[in-house]
Amino acid sequence: MSDPALLRRAAALCCAAPVLSAAALGWLADDAFISLRVVENTVAGLGLRWNADERVQVFSHPLWLLALLPLRLLLGGGPAAALALSVLCTAASGALIWRSLGPRGAPLALALALCKATADHASGGLENPLLGLLLLGFGLELTGAARAPALGFWLGATLLTRPDQLGLLLPGFGWALARAGRGRSAALALAVGPIMAWMAWSTLYFGSPLPNPSLAKLGAGVPADRLALQGLAYLKSLLVGDPGAAALLFGGIGAGLGAAGPRRALAAGALLQIGVVVAEGGDFMAGRFWTSTITLGALLLALDRRRAAQIGLLLVIMLCVAHPRGPLRGGPRLDHRALDPAGVADERGFWAQTTGWWPRIADGRPWPRPATGAERRVLRMHNVGLDAYLEGPTAHVIDQFALTEPLLARLPCGCGDAFRPGHLERAVPAGWEERLRGAPGPQLDPELAALAAELELLHRAPLLAPGRGAAVLRVLAADLGLNPRGRRP
C-alpha cells in the first residue's frame, strides 16, 4: 500500500522541478545583454538609456527590466541579477502550482521542467520566466475562484511584462468580466492601469509609447504575407525540433476546447496568440515566443480530469525526457550556430558555452563586465547584445538591425524576401555616422535630415523642451501609419 505522506512529498519535489531545471540550465541569451546594458547605465546614474546620450526604449518588457534593477544593486552585476531573477520566478511558479493544485500539480510542474522550450527559456536572461509565472497565476485564478480583480491584477502585470500577450488572456478575462457580479471596475483598472501608466511615462521620457524593437520589426517594409510565411516556418520549427513542446501546446488547446467555460476561453486565447506570433513572423530563437502558449497548454492538460488527458500528459512528459537535447541530456553541444532553413537557432545550445554559469564555474571565468573610462566613440555593430554591453557606456553603438536605433528603425530594410527573423538590416545613410561623431561629412538627405531633427528633439532634448510635445505627436502619427511624414519610403 502506498504511503500518502511519501506520495505527497514526492509531488512537492516534482513542483520544485522547474526551479531545479532553471538553475541547472542557467545561461544568458545575447539579446539579454541589451536590457542589461540599460540596467548598467541606470545604476550608473545615466537613466533608462542604452546609448548614454539618448533616451530610447530598447526593451519590450518593462516589468522585467524594472525587477532587474534592485537585484543588480544587491548582487553587483547584471548577469548575476538576470540569472537570480529567473530562478526566483521559476521557484515562485512551482510554489504557485503547489498552492493551487497540491499533489495534482506534479505532472504540470514536471512537464514545464522537462519540456525543452520552457526549460531552455526558464533562464536566458529574458522575460520568459516572469511571463510564465504571471500566466500560471492568471490561468489558475480563472479556472479556480475567477475573482475579477485578481484576474485584472494578473493581466495587468502580464501586459506590463509583454504587451503582445493581450490576445492570449483576453478571451478568459472577457469571460470572467461577463460573469462578475462586482469588481468589474477594479478589474479593468488593474488590467489596463499599469500598461497605460507605463506608456504615458514612456511617451514623456522616451518620446514614444512604442518600444523601438517593435518599430524595427514591424515597420521594416516586409510584406504581411511574407511575414506570415516566416511565422508558419517558426511554428514548423517547433513541430519538428521540439515535438514534446508542440504536444503540450496543441494537446492543451484540444483539451481546453473540449471543455467549457474558462478552460475553453484559455484555449481560444492560445489559438489567438498562435495567430499573433505567426502574423508577426515569429522569432529567431527556437521556442522563445511559444513558451507562453506552451505553459497554458500544459495547464489545460493538467486540469483535465479525463483519463485520456492524464495519460496523454504522462506520454508527453516521456516524449520531453526522450528529446536528444532536452534538459536531462546534459549541457550544450553546439560548436557553431546551427540554423534551420527558416533561420531559427537553438540559442541556448550556442550561448550557454559562453554565458552559462556552470561552464564559468568550471573554468573560473568571471562574469562579463562593461568597460569603463574610455573616451566617447561611435561604433557600428550587427550583434548588439554582449559585444555592446562590454563596450561600456561611453560607446554610442549604431545597431544595423535597428532594434536600438530610432532613425534606422523608421527606415525600410533592404532584405527583400531573404531575412532572418529579428535581423532586418538597414543601410546606414550617408552622413549619419559622421553626424553622430560630430565630424564633417556628407549631408543627410533633406527628408531624412528633417526626421533626424525630430527624433533628436524626442530622444535628446530636455523633456519639456519647446516643440517636443508636437514632435512626439507627429512622429507617433507617422509610426502608426496615420501620417506618411516621418517614415522614409
N, C-alpha and C positions, 0 to 999 in steps of 0.2 A: 504494500500500500504506500502511496506517495505521501511524503511529509508536506503538509500545506505551508508550513513556515519555510521549509527549504525551497519549495517552488516559488514562494513569494520573494525570497532573497535572490533567486536566480533571475526572476523577472526584473527585479530592481537593478541587478547588474546589467541586464540587457538594455535597460533605459539609460544606463551610463555609457553604452557603446558609442553614441555619436561623439561625445567629448573625447573618448579614448582614440577614436579614429582621427579626429581633428588634430589631437596632439601628436599622434604617430606620423601623420602625413603633412605636418606643418611646412608651408612654403609661402613664397610671395610671388605673385604674378608681376610681370613687367609693368602692366598698367597700374598696379597698386602704388608704384612709386610716383605717379602723377599726383595722387592725393597726398602722399607722404611729403612731397616737396612743398605743397601748400601748408601742411601741418608744420614743417620745419620753419617756413617763413613766418607763419603766425606766431609760433613760440619765440622767434627772434624779434618780434615786435613790428613786423612789416605788414601785418594784416593778412586777410584770407587771399593771398596772392600766389600765383605760380611764377610769373616773372615779377620781380620786386618793383618794377617801375610801372605796372599797370594792374588794374583791378578787373580780372576776368574770371567768371565762374567756369572752371575747367573740370568740374566734377558733377555727377548726376545723382549723388547720394548724400544730401546734406546731413541727415541724422547720423549716418555712419562717420562722416568726417568730423562732426562736432563731438561724437563719442570718443574719437581717437585723441582729441586734444588733452583731456585730463590724464589719460594713460601715458601719453608722450611725456608729460611733465613728471609723472610719477616714476616711469621706468627709464627715462633719459635717452630714449631712442625711438624713432618712428617704426622701424621693422619690428622691434620687440612689442611695441604698443599694438600694432596690427595683428600680430600672432596672438597676443594675450586677449584682445577683444574677440577674436574668432573663437578661442577656447571658451571664453565666458559665455558667448552667445549659444554655442552648442551645448554647454553644460546647462544653461537655462532651458534650452529646448527639451533636453532629457528630463529635467525636473518637471517641466510643464506637462509632458506626456504622462509621467508617473502620477502627478497630482490629479490629472483629469481622468485617466483611464485605469490607473493602477496596473495590476499584472496584465490586463488585456492590452496594454500599450507596448508590451515587449516586442511583438512582431513588427510594429511600426518603427520603433527605435532601431531595431536590427536592420530593417530594410534601408533606412536612411544612412546608417553607419556603413553598410556593405555595398550599397549602390555606388558605382564608380563616379557618376556625375555629382551626386550630392556629397560624397566623401572627398572628392578632389577639391570641391569649392567650399567645403566646410572651413578651410583655411584659405590661403591665397591672397589675403590682404584686401580683398574686395568685399562688397556689402552682402554677399550671399548668405553667410551665417546669420546676420541680423535679420535679413529678409525672411529666412526660413523660420526663425523664432516668431516673428510677427504673424506670418501666415498660419503657423500652427495655432497661435493664440486666437486668431480670427476664426479658423475652422472649428476648433474645439468649443469656442463660445457659441458659434452659430448652431452647431449640432447638439449643444447642451442646453444651457439656460436661455440662450438667444436674447440677452438683455441688450436693448438698442444702444444705450450709452456706452456699454462695454465694447460693442461692435464698432461704434464710432471711434472709440479710442484706438482699437487695433487697426482700423482702416486709416485713420489719420496718421498714425506712426508709420504705417506701410507706405503711404504716399509721400511722406517726408523722407523715406529711405529710397524709394524708386517710384516716381510719379507714373511711370508707364505700366504699373501694375493695377491701375484703376479697373480695367476691364475684367481682371481676374476675380476681384472681390465685389464688383458692382451688382451682379445678379443676387448674390447672397445678402448683401446689405439692403437691396431693394425689397427682397422677400421679407426680411426682418422688419423693416420700416412699415411695410404694408400691414403687418400684424401687430405692431406695437400699440399697446393701449396708452402708454405715456412715455415720455422721454425722447420723443422724436426730435424736438428742437435741440436738446442737448446732444443727441447722437449726431445730428447734422453739423452742429458747431464743432464737435470733437473730430469729425471726419474731415471737414474742409478747412477748419480754422488754422491748423498748423501749416499746411502747404500754402494757404493764402498769405499767412503772415511771412513765410519764407520768401514767397515770390515778391511781396511788397518790399521786404528788406533787400532782396536781390536786385530789384529794379532801382532802388536808391543807391546801393553800394556798387553793384557791378554794371549798372546801366541797362540791364535787360532782365526780364523774368525767366528767360530761356537759357539753359546751360549751353555753353559753347560746343561741347561734343554733339549735342542734338542738332545744332545748326550745321555742323560739319558733315554729319552723316546723312541727314535728311534733306539738306539743301544743296547737295553736290551736283544736281542735274542728272542723276541716274534715273532712267525711265522707271515708272512704277512696276511695269510688267517684268523688267529685268531684276529689280529688287525682289519681287515675289518669287522669281525662279531661283534666285540665290537663297531666299528663305526656305524654299522647299528643299534645296540641296542641304541646307543646315539641318532640317528635320530628318532628311535621309541619313545624314552622318550620325545622328542619334540612333536611328533604327539599325544601322549596320554596325556601328562601332560600340554601342552600349545597349545591347538588347534587354538587359535587366532593367535599366532605367526606362526604356521605351515600354516595357511590360508594366512597370509601375504606373507610368503616365496613362496609357490607354486602358489598362485594366481598371484603374481607379475611375476613369471617366465612364467606362461601361457600367461599373458597379453603381456609380452615382446616378447615372441616367436611368438605371433600372429601379432606383429607389424613388422616394417622393420628398417633397418639401425642401429642407435646407440642403440635403446632400445632392439633390438634383440641381439646385441653384449653384452649388460649388462646382459641379461637373460642367454646367453651362459656362461658368466663368473660366474654367480651364480651357474649354474649347475656344472661347473668345480670345484668350491670351495666346493660344497657339496661332490664331489668325493674325494677331498683332505682331508676333515675332516673325512670322513668315512675310507679312507685308513690309516690315522694316528691313528685311534682308538678312536676318539672323545675326551671327557674330562669327569671329574667327577662333574663339576659344571653345573647344568641344564641351558641350554640356552646360556652359555657364548660364545661358538665357533660358534653359529648360528646368533649372533646379526648383523654381517656384511652383511650376505646374507638376513636376515630379513629386514634390513634397505634399501637395494637396491630393494627388493621385494615390500616394501611399496611405494618406489619412483616410481617404474614402474606402480603400480596400480594407483597412484595419477596422473601420466602423461597421462594415457589412457583416452581419452575424450569420449569413447563409454559409453552409458548409463548403459550397463550391468556391466562394470568395476566400475563405480562410485557407483552404487547400491551395488555391491559386497564389495567395500571398506567400505561403511557405515555398512553393515552387519558384517564385520569383526570387526569393532570398537565396535559394540554392543556385539559381542562374547567376546572381550577382557574385556569389562566392566563387563560381567557376570562371569568372572573367579573367583572361590571362594577364591583364594589367590592373586588376581590381585591388582594393585596399589590403587584401590578405596575401597578395602575391609579391610582396617586397617593395623596394624603392624604385625610383625612376631608372629606365634603361635606355633612354634615347640619347644618342650621341650627336644628333643634329635635328633640325626642325623637320618633322615628318608631316607633310601636309597631305590631306586627301584631295581628290580632284576639285573640290569646292573651295580649297584654301583653308579648311578648318584643321586645327592642330590640337594635339594633346599638350596643352601648355604646361601642365604640371610635370609631365614626363620630361620636358626640356628644362624648365626653370628651376625645378627642385634641386637639380645638381649644383646650381649657383646660389639659390636663396633658401633652400631647405634648411631647417635648423638642425636636423640630425647630421647631415654632411658637414655642417660648420662645426658642430660639437666634436665630430670625429677627427677633423684635421686642425681644429683650433683656430679657424679663421674668425676674425671679428666681424660684427655686423657692418654693412656699408654705412658710411657717414659722408655727408656733403662736405665739399671743400670749403675752406674759409680763407679770407684775407686776400683773395685775388682782385685785380682791377676789373672794372666792368668790361665785358666783351660780348659780342653778338655772335651766336653760333647757329648754323643750320643743322637740323637733325631729322632723321626719319623715325628712330625709336626713341621716344622722349620719356621713357619710364626711368629705368635705373641709370642710364647714361646722363640724363638731365639732372636727376637727383644728386648724382655725385659731383656735378659741376658747381653746386652751391648757389647761393642767392645772387652773386654778382654776375652770373651769366644770364643774358637775355637770349632765350632759346627760340628760334623760329622753327615751328613744328610744320613740316611739309605735308603731314596728313591733316593738319588744321584743327586737331582736337583742342589745342590750347591757344590757337592763333586767331583772333577775332576777324582780321581782314581776310585771311585766306579761307576762313570758314564760310564767307559770303561770296566766294568765287566758285564757279563750277570746276569739277575735276576734269582732267583730260584723259581719263582712263577708259572711256567708252564701255564696252561690254566686258573687258578684261580687268577685273578688280578683285582684290581680296577684301572680304567684309571688314569694315572698320579701318581700312587702309586706302582711303580715297585721296590720292596725292594731288596736290595743286602745284602749279608752277609759280615760283616766287616772282612777282612782277619786277621788271627792270626799275631800279631806283629805290625799291622798298628796303633792301638791306642797308643801303647807304643812308637812307633816311633814319633808320633805327640807330645806326652808328653815329649819326650827326656828322657824316663825312660828305664831301662833294660827290656828285654822281648824276646820272641821268634823271630827268624829271619824270614823275609819275604821269601816266595818262590822266587828263583833266577829270574825267568822270571818276576814276579810281582815287585821284587826289581829293576830290570832294567827299567821297565815302571815308577815306582815311582821316580826314579832318573831323568828321562827325564822330568816328569811333574814338579818336583821341579825346574828344570832348566827353564821351561816355566813360572811358576807361582810365583817363589820366588827369582830367581836370578836377578841381575840388568838387565835392558832392553837390554843393549849392551854387556852382558857377552859373552866371547868367547864360541863358540859352540851353543849358544842359537838359532841362526837362523837355523842351520842344524837340531836341535832337533824339532823346530817348523814344519819344512817340513816333518820330519819322522813321527811325531805324526799325523799331518794332513793327510798324505797319509794313515795311518792306520785307522783313523776315517772315511775316505771316502771309505774304502774298497779297496784301490789301493795297499796296502801292509799289509799282515796279522800281521806284527810285531806291537806290541803296544796294541793289544786287546787280552785279555786272552781268550782262547777257553772255 
